[in-house]
């Protein structure tokens, strides 16, 4: 079975962790997920623009993104956890990195429309939209 790396926003930390846990229960031996543990809970509760006002946050984020690039390098398949079609700047970087690595890229939902803040180029990188762990596992076999 192929390994999978999950990429997504800190705002969906619990949901990403739950999705990863379900994949493991379904038999996926290697599931890489973002390490959100470096962030304080109080910081995660804030909006991104407010988090960016903190120098310590700005100092930590580049290392976290770089660390996640290493997880992407090790995985066979990339899964973008983009609830409500949301993809932040860091996850967009990770998506581009996975594409540059020529990975198969699945996503939870389609890209949001341009009117809702979506981009016209990200969804062309998605191989398929898969919203259930059970369906993703079928693609990993």
N, C-alpha and C positions, 0 to 999 in steps of 0.2 A: 504494500500500500504506500502511496506517495505521502510525503510530509506536506504540511500546510502552514503558512504564516498568515496571521490575521492582522490587518492594518485598519485603524479606525481612530476616531476622536476620543479624547479623554472624557468627553461628556457622556459617552456610552460605555464607560469602564465596566460597570456591573454586567451589562448585557453582553459585552464582548467576552468577559470571563465566563459567563453562563454558556454562551455559544461554544467556547473552547472546551468547557467541561463536558458538554453533550457530545462533541466530536470524540473526545477521549473515551467516554462511555460506549460509544458506537464502534470503538476499536481502532481509531486513528492513533498510531503509536507516537507520532511526533507532531505536536501542535505548538507552534511558536506564537506568542501573543505579546502585545506591547507591555512594557514594564511601567505601569502607572504608579507603582509603589513609591517611586521617588518623589511624587507630588504629595504635599500635605492635603488632607481632606478639605480644610478651609479654602485652600487655593483652588481645588477642583470645583468647588461650589460657585466660584466667581466666573463671570463672563471672560472670554479670551482677552478682550481689550483691557479689562481690569487686571488680569493675570500679567499681561505684558507691561504693566506699570511697575511691576516688581522686578528689581535688578536680579535678585536671586533666582527668580523664575526664568528670566531671560538667559541667565548664565547656565541653567540646567538643561533647557530644552534642546540646544544643539547636540549635546552629548547623548540625550535620549533618542533623538532621531538617528544619529550615527550608530548607536547601539542597535536600533531596530533594523538598520540597513544590514548589519551582520546577520540578523535572523533571516532577512529576506535572501541573503546570499546562500544560506544553508538549506532553504526550503525548496520543494519541487513546484508547489502551487501557491498562488497568492489569493487571499480572500479579503475583499474590501468590505468592511462593515460600515456601510453608509446609510444608516437609518434616516428615513425621510429624504433620501437622496443627498444628505449632507456629507461633504468632503472638505475638511479644513486644509490649510496650506501644508502642514506637515504630512498628512496622509496623501495629498496630491503629489508631494515629492516622492513618497514611498511608492505610489502607483507608477510614476514615471521611472523610478529605479527598477521596479519589477518588470516593466515593459522593456526597458533597456537590457535586462537580463534574459529577455525572450521567454518569460514565464507565461503560463496560462493564468488568466486573472478572472476570478469570479467576483460578483458583487451581490450584496443583499438586495439592493433596489436600483432602479434606473437613475440616471443623473437627473437632478432637478432641472426645470426649464430655466432658460436664461432670465426670464422675468422674476424667477424666484431665487436668483443668485447662482444658478448652475453655470457650468462652462460648456461650450460646444464641443470641446475636444476630449474630455475625459471618458465619456461613455463609449467612444469608439475603441477604447482599450479593453473593455470588458468582453470576455469570451462569452459569458452567459450570466443571466440574473438567476440566483439561487437563494431562496429565502428560508430554507430549512436545512438543519445539519444532516438529516437523513439523505437529502438529495445531494448534498455536497459529498458525502461519503461514497455514494455511487460513482462519482467522477474520479475519486481517488484510488479506486481499485485497479 
